[in-house]
Amino acid sequence: MSHLPIFRARPRRCASAIALALLLASPLASQQAAGDSGRVVESGTFVLHKFEQAVGTERYVVRQRGDTLVMATDFKFTDRGTEVPLNASFRARRDLTPLAFEIRGSSARGVEVDASVAVDGATARVREGTASREMSVPGRFFTMAGYAPVSMQMMFVRWAAAHPGADSVPLLPSGALTLERRGTDTVAVAEGRRVALTRWAVGGLQWGREAVWTDAGGTLVALVGIDAEFDHFEAVRQGYEPALGAFIARAAADGMAALAEIGRRIGPETEGTLALVGATLIDGTGRASVPDAVVVVRDGRIVAAGPRASVAVPAGARVVDVAGKYLLPGLWDMHAHFQQVEWGPVYLAAGVTTVRDVGNELSFITAVRDAVAAGRGLGPRLLLAGIVDGDGPRALGVVRANTPEEARTVVRRYRDAGFQSIKIYSSVKPEVVAALAAEAHRLGMRIGGHVPQGMTAVQMVEMGVDEITHAQFLPQVLRAGGQPNGAPGTLPPPLALDSPQARAALALFRERGTVFDPTLALYGQLLRPAGGPIESADPGAARLPLELRRGVEGSGSSPEDQPRAAALLGQLRESVAALHRAGLTIVAGSDQGLVPGHTLHAELEAYVRAGMTPMQALQSATLVPARVMGMERELGTLEPGKRADLIVVDADPLASISNIRRVSAVLTAGRLYDTAPLWRSVGFTP
């Protein structure tokens, strides 16, 4: 969830083809525009949502001009105080074969789009930003640049129905699209009316799959996916808003079902007893490594773990030779945003077997959690923190609490849905923070999150908050006088770790047992100089799929911001080092990051640079989070009686923490997966 304010498949013939013919034969609107603008044949409005919160609209108009159709769209929403406007135009033959496409504006905060395509016979003139080129036109192709505008996705579904062919459709200016018909859903809309809709999966616009629904006339009714900063995004045609929750839950279930099929092919269920033999065992307790070890697993539990000389391999066990490799506990990501089902294979491939999601759509994340827990989905174990914000220009999501009573109601709602924690966002009032903390503790839940505007990390802890999320909130309380970061364009005031202010803050954190989730690797990615290769911040970027890489390449600080960015990044790193020297509790989290899966590895590397030993860094992602969540009897180490969450690593992470990137297999929920097929299943290079 990018919200850190540190700077400013196979197409099938269906009713859509009939709808296209009806569209061209009889006008949906008989209005005749002035001049040669053409006759309006269709128009519509979508309500745009982020995290189920209505944030804007998209309006489109389709006109017929002679033998061509011309569509103009106006797409605009406001996200946490930032306007995101986008305009596009599309011209096509009457069978929707593209002739021209242009798009300009923003598709997310800080993500600009500027591209055009003009088709002239067998040649297309393509422009992306300032770069232009000519290319031969493929036999079958379509034009689009990203998930928005939504009306372009509607046109693609109609075009695909009228032009059946190969599974993958070349996309201009770049990329390829897939479309798969996934089934039929009946949803309730206004006044109790129920409507049968066709559900499709669209791939290739953003990383992963989007779910779209069309009615019997081929009109797009709803879209559930992510936006260009990988946050939840939904678009619902006016009149269908009551079905938003149903669309979100159905998209989650459908996506998990699709990935579960992949999981069954690449990770056979372990029946009977499994013995992993010959690796060096790093059990996560801090004890010395055990060379030539045996770990025996039965019914998802570890029944024995130790040197080969003292652990017998049971008769009939399935034996897996892991000689020369290293066995470790499965990793935890304590700051996750499981925004789309594709995160399931990514987390497992990175060796992450447990994640704590700290801010999501309730209907989506509970559907995913339940699917994974029941074996109907491919992904790690999910623990949940329910996000809550207050009203304000930068508010996020639909769950709000502006009074202590509202706070207590929100906490009870999340507890009843099976959440373990509460996550505070940036617009919560102080008295509401205190009420949230008191009610969470009364119900046996943890509470943490952002430091709301106008407060400090010290004040949060004094009010009963258990955890502080993000290192960006630490420098202020580690400076003399509690000075904030300062205005944009200026260098931040220096840290003063020996000042009374800093010593008092660290003492309070120690007394209260405060837990910190710094997300240091994310800052390394966001504050790096813009324009350079993303590999400079994380070598895992070399393995990204094209759609995901396009979305992160422009990240980083501008040249004029770089002195401030470098100073801030140094202070964040020194703040985390100060926490470690003070013996405070640090848990590893990625906050998605710009390089999914790999960012957690980068987080552990950052901890070693901050003074941790490799074992301490590993424990920040294994034993320590298990203790924090009260699950150390079940998880966190490789010991008899515990759940068999383990990873196989090809080189010793205690010799170099960067070897944690070399996970070759993962065992969880009774399935042993090779990681390479997991990476490939969602478009990554292993």
JOSUL-V134329 format. One record per pair of residues at least 24 apart in sequence whose ideal C-beta (glycine too) atoms are under 7 Angstrom apart, sorted by the first residue. I is the first residue (numbers start at 1). J is the second residue. If there is no record, write none. Layout:
i={I;I}
j={J;J}
This chain:
i={1;1;1;1;1;2;2;3;3;4;4;4;6;6;7;7;7;8;9;9;9;9;9;10;10;11;11;11;11;12;12;13;13;14;14;15;15;15;16;16;16;16;16;17;17;19;19;19;19;20;20;20;20;22;24;33;36;37;38;38;38;38;39;39;44;45;46;46;46;46;47;47;47;48;48;49;49;49;50;50;50;50;50;51;51;51;51;51;51;52;52;52;52;53;53;55;58;58;58;58;60;60;67;67;68;68;68;69;71;71;73;73;75;75;79;80;80;81;81;82;84;84;86;86;86;88;88;90;90;90;95;96;96;96;96;98;98;101;103;107;107;107;107;107;108;108;108;109;111;111;113;113;115;115;117;117;117;124;126;126;128;138;140;140;140;141;141;141;141;142;142;142;143;144;144;145;146;146;146;147;147;147;147;147;147;150;150;150;153;153;153;153;154;154;157;157;157;157;158;161;171;175;175;175;176;177;177;177;177;178;178;182;185;185;187;187;188;188;189;189;189;189;190;190;197;199;204;206;207;207;207;207;207;208;208;208;209;211;211;213;222;224;224;226;226;228;230;230;231;232;232;232;245;248;248;248;249;249;249;252;252;252;252;253;253;255;256;256;256;256;256;257;259;259;259;259;259;260;260;260;262;262;263;266;266;266;266;267;267;267;268;269;269;270;270;270;270;270;272;272;272;273;273;273;273;273;273;274;274;274;274;275;275;275;275;276;276;276;277;277;277;277;277;277;278;278;278;279;279;279;279;279;279;280;281;281;281;282;282;282;282;283;283;283;284;284;284;284;284;284;284;284;284;285;286;289;293;295;295;295;297;300;300;300;300;301;301;301;302;302;302;302;302;302;303;304;305;305;305;322;325;325;325;325;326;326;326;327;327;327;328;328;328;328;329;329;329;329;329;329;330;330;330;330;330;330;331;331;331;331;332;332;332;332;333;333;333;333;334;334;334;334;334;335;335;335;335;335;335;336;337;337;338;338;338;341;342;343;343;344;344;344;345;345;345;345;346;346;346;347;347;347;348;348;348;348;348;348;349;349;349;349;350;350;350;350;350;351;351;351;352;352;353;353;353;353;353;354;354;354;354;354;355;355;356;356;357;357;357;358;358;358;359;359;359;362;366;375;380;383;383;384;384;384;385;385;385;385;385;386;386;386;386;387;387;388;388;388;388;388;389;389;389;389;390;390;390;390;391;392;394;394;395;396;401;401;401;402;402;403;404;404;404;407;407;407;407;408;408;411;411;411;411;411;415;415;420;420;420;421;421;421;421;422;423;423;424;424;424;425;425;426;426;426;427;427;428;430;430;433;433;433;434;434;437;437;437;438;448;456;458;458;461;461;461;461;466;466;467;467;467;468;468;469;470;470;471;471;471;471;471;471;471;472;474;475;475;477;477;478;478;478;478;485;489;490;491;491;491;492;492;492;492;495;495;495;497;506;506;509;510;510;510;513;514;515;515;515;516;516;516;516;517;517;518;518;519;519;519;520;520;520;520;520;521;521;521;521;521;521;522;522;522;522;523;523;524;524;524;525;525;525;526;527;527;527;527;528;529;529;529;530;530;530;530;530;531;532;534;538;538;538;538;540;540;540;541;543;543;544;544;545;545;552;555;573;576;577;577;580;580;580;581;585;585;586;587;587;587;587;588;588;598;601;601;604;604;605;605;608;614;614;614;615;617;618}
j={231;337;359;591;592;229;230;80;396;470;472;526;472;568;488;557;561;488;167;178;179;180;201;167;180;160;161;164;179;164;181;161;164;161;198;216;217;218;157;158;161;214;218;161;162;158;217;218;219;96;158;162;218;217;94;63;65;63;63;64;65;70;63;64;237;238;150;235;236;237;236;238;241;77;235;233;234;244;79;227;231;232;233;231;232;361;396;397;398;244;361;397;398;397;398;79;149;150;151;235;149;151;93;94;92;93;99;94;151;155;149;151;148;149;109;394;396;393;394;109;108;109;113;148;149;149;152;143;152;155;162;155;158;159;162;142;143;143;145;146;147;148;227;228;227;228;229;229;228;229;145;146;145;173;143;172;173;172;172;173;173;170;165;166;169;169;170;171;172;169;171;177;172;171;205;173;205;206;228;205;206;210;225;227;233;220;223;235;202;212;220;223;219;220;200;212;214;220;218;218;204;204;546;547;204;202;203;204;205;203;204;254;213;250;243;246;242;243;239;240;242;243;239;242;221;254;547;547;342;545;547;548;683;340;342;682;255;251;254;247;247;248;251;339;340;551;339;592;339;339;361;364;363;361;363;364;363;364;367;341;364;367;368;367;371;341;341;368;371;376;377;376;341;344;345;377;378;376;377;378;378;681;378;673;674;677;678;671;672;673;671;670;671;297;318;670;671;672;316;317;318;297;298;314;316;317;318;317;318;320;672;313;317;319;320;320;322;327;308;313;319;320;321;322;321;322;323;322;323;325;326;327;648;326;305;327;638;326;327;328;654;637;638;639;328;329;618;619;622;623;636;637;638;637;615;654;327;327;638;646;644;643;644;669;670;641;643;644;638;639;640;641;642;644;640;640;638;639;640;648;648;649;650;664;649;652;653;638;646;648;618;646;647;649;622;636;637;638;645;646;354;645;646;647;666;668;600;621;622;647;588;621;622;625;588;589;590;600;517;587;588;589;625;469;517;519;589;590;591;590;591;592;365;368;382;368;682;379;596;377;378;379;378;678;681;682;596;597;682;379;380;597;379;380;666;668;673;678;597;675;678;679;597;598;600;601;663;647;663;666;380;600;380;381;645;666;668;380;381;383;635;645;380;382;383;385;382;384;385;385;423;469;385;387;423;417;417;669;668;420;629;418;419;420;419;420;421;422;423;414;419;422;423;423;425;422;424;425;428;436;425;426;427;428;427;428;429;432;427;427;426;427;427;425;428;432;436;429;432;432;431;432;435;432;435;436;439;435;439;436;439;440;443;445;443;445;445;446;629;445;446;447;448;447;448;449;449;450;452;449;450;450;452;453;452;453;452;455;463;460;463;465;463;464;463;464;465;464;515;482;505;508;508;509;512;514;514;515;514;515;517;514;516;517;518;519;518;519;520;523;572;575;576;572;575;571;575;501;505;502;505;575;578;568;564;564;563;564;567;564;567;568;571;571;574;575;578;578;582;584;582;583;584;585;584;585;587;628;579;584;585;586;587;589;576;586;589;590;591;572;573;576;603;606;590;593;599;602;603;606;590;591;593;599;569;572;569;602;606;555;593;594;555;557;565;568;569;556;556;557;562;554;555;556;557;558;556;556;594;595;598;599;602;595;598;601;595;684;685;595;684;683;684;594;594;610;610;610;611;610;611;612;611;624;628;620;620;624;625;628;620;621;661;660;661;657;660;657;658;657;653;654;657;654;657;653}
